[in-house]
Amino acid sequence: MPCNCQKGKTRYEVVVTTDGKEKVVFSSGSKPTAETVGKRYAGSTIRESAAVKTVSDAT
């Protein structure tokens, strides 16, 4: 059984919009790291990732 230590932990995504579509180019648990990587992509934004339900959350 996988560990549950990352449950509820905030993830940050670097998002680039091209042709009206958003694309996640990087994801991290560290906001400063996401901000640093985001500087490499012109016009990128940093956002908290959407909550992902795991199989154990569904039961």
Secondary structure, DSSP 8 states (H G I E B T S, - for coil): ----TTTT---EEEEEEETTEEEEEEEES-HHHHHHHHTTSTT-EEEE------HHHH-
